[in-house]
Amino acid sequence: MPYVMITTLIRLENGPTVVGDEASDRDLMAYLGASLVQKTGNPFKEWVVDLPPRVVLNKLEDAGYKVVGTAGIGQTAIWTLHKPKE
């Protein structure tokens, strides 16, 4: 998958960081050390890692991803990354 979106609550800038949904690349999720969890009240699962977003962004850069967009929605910070096809 060439695109990845990571999010965190602004008040939780030290983690956890959401790094994917159920359809995300399992090898990439393993590289990030993420766990697939389902939070109470959500009908979906998401990949979460107990790292600050800065550390996740550094790991994704090492894996060849580049940030292509950022946003803040309410109390959530979002980064979209892309990895060019080889």
Contact map, one row per residue, 1 for C-alpha under 8 A:
11110000000000000000000110000000000000000000000000000000000000000000000000000000000000
11110000000000000000000000000000000000000000000000000000000000000000000000000000011110
11111000000000000000000000000000000000000000000000000000000000000000000000000001111000
11111100000000000011000000000000000000000000000000000000000000000000000000000001110000
00111110000000000011000000000000000000000000000000000000000000000000000000000111100000
00011111000000001111000000000000000000000000000000001000000000000000000000000111000000
00001111100000001110000000000000000000000000000000001000000000000000000000011110000000
00000111110110111100000000000000000000000000000000001000000000000000000000011100000000
00000011111110000000000000000000000000000000000000000000000000000000000000111000000000
00000001111110000000000000000000000000000000000000000000000000000000000000111000000000
00000000111110000000000000000000000000000000000000000000000000000000000000100000000000
00000001111111110000000000000000000000000000000000000000000000000000000000000000000000
00000001111111110000000000000000000000000000000000011000000000000000000000000000000000
00000000000111110000000000000000000000000000000000111000000000000000000000000000000000
00000001000111111000000000000000000000000000000011111000000000000000000000000000000000
00000001000111111100000000000000000000000000000111110000000000000000000000000000000000
00000111000000111110000000000000000000000000000111111001000000000000000000000000000000
00000111000000011111000000000000000000000000011110000000000000000000000000000000000000
00011110000000001111100000001000010000000000011110000000000000000000000000000000000000
00011100000000000111111100001000000000000000011100000000000000000000000000000000000000
00000000000000000011111100000000000000000000111000000000000000000000000000000000000000
00000000000000000001111100000000000100000001111000000000000000000000000000000000000000
00000000000000000001111110000000000000000000000000000000000000000000000000000000000000
10000000000000000001111111011000000000000000000000000000000000000000000000000000000000
10000000000000000000001111111000000000000000000000000000000000000000000000000000000000
00000000000000000000000111111100000000000000000000000000000000000000000000000000000000
00000000000000000000000011111110000000000000000000000000000000000000000000000000000000
00000000000000000000000111111111000000000000000000000000000000000000000000000000000000
00000000000000000011000111111111111000000000001000000000000000000000000000000000000000
00000000000000000000000001111111110000000000000000000000000000000000000000000000000000
00000000000000000000000000111111110000000000000000000000000000000000000000000000000000
00000000000000000000000000011111110000000000000010000001001000000000000000000000000000
00000000000000000000000000001111111000000000000010000000000000000000000000000000000000
00000000000000000010000000001111111100000000001111000000000000000000000000000000000000
00000000000000000000000000001000111110000000001110000000000000000000000000000000000000
00000000000000000000010000000000011111000000111100000000000000000000000000000000000000
00000000000000000000000000000000001111100000111100000000000000000000000000000000000000
00000000000000000000000000000000000111110111110000000000000000000000000000000000000000
00000000000000000000000000000000000011111100100000000000000000000000000000000000000000
00000000000000000000000000000000000001111100000000000000000000000000000000000000000000
00000000000000000000000000000000000000111110000000000000000000000000000000000000000000
00000000000000000000000000000000000001111111100000000000000000000000000000000000000000
00000000000000000000000000000000000001001111100000000000000000000000000000000000000000
00000000000000000000010000000000000001000111110000000000000000000000000000000000000000
00000000000000000000110000000000000111100111111000000000000000000000000000000000000000
00000000000000000111110000000000000111000001111100000000000000000000000000000000000000
00000000000000000111110000001000011110000000111110000000000000000000000000000000000000
00000000000000011111000000000000011110000000011111000000000000000000000000000000000000
00000000000000111110000000000001111000000000001111100000000000000000000000000000000000
00000000000000111000000000000000010000000000000111110000000000000000000000000000000000
00000000000001111000000000000000000000000000000011111011000000000000000000000000000000
00000000000011111000000000000000000000000000000001111111000000000000000000000000000000
00000111000011101000000000000000000000000000000000111111100000000000000000000000000000
00000000000000000000000000000000000000000000000000011111110000000000000000000000000000
00000000000000000000000000000000000000000000000000111111111000000000000000000000000000
00000000000000001000000000000001000000000000000000111111111100000000000000000000000000
00000000000000000000000000000000000000000000000000001111111110000000000000000000000000
00000000000000000000000000000000000000000000000000000111111111000000000000000000000000
00000000000000000000000000000001000000000000000000000011111111100000000000000000000000
00000000000000000000000000000000000000000000000000000001111111111100000000000000000000
00000000000000000000000000000000000000000000000000000000111111111100000000000000000000
00000000000000000000000000000000000000000000000000000000011111111000000000000000000000
00000000000000000000000000000000000000000000000000000000001111111000000000000000000000
00000000000000000000000000000000000000000000000000000000000111111100000000000000001100
00000000000000000000000000000000000000000000000000000000000111111110000000000000111100
00000000000000000000000000000000000000000000000000000000000110011111000000000000111000
00000000000000000000000000000000000000000000000000000000000000001111110000000011110000
00000000000000000000000000000000000000000000000000000000000000000111110000000011110000
00000000000000000000000000000000000000000000000000000000000000000011111000000011100000
00000000000000000000000000000000000000000000000000000000000000000011111100001111000000
00000000000000000000000000000000000000000000000000000000000000000000111110001110000000
00000000000000000000000000000000000000000000000000000000000000000000011111111100000000
00000000000000000000000000000000000000000000000000000000000000000000001111111100000000
00000000000000000000000000000000000000000000000000000000000000000000000111110000000000
00000000111000000000000000000000000000000000000000000000000000000000000111111000000000
00000011110000000000000000000000000000000000000000000000000000000000000111111100000000
00000011110000000000000000000000000000000000000000000000000000000000011110111110000000
00001111000000000000000000000000000000000000000000000000000000000000011110011111000000
00001110000000000000000000000000000000000000000000000000000000000011111000001111100000
00111100000000000000000000000000000000000000000000000000000000000011110000000111110000
00111000000000000000000000000000000000000000000000000000000000001111100000000011111000
01110000000000000000000000000000000000000000000000000000000000001111000000000001111100
01100000000000000000000000000000000000000000000000000000000000011100000000000000111110
01000000000000000000000000000000000000000000000000000000000000011000000000000000011111
01000000000000000000000000000000000000000000000000000000000000000000000000000000001111
00000000000000000000000000000000000000000000000000000000000000000000000000000000000111
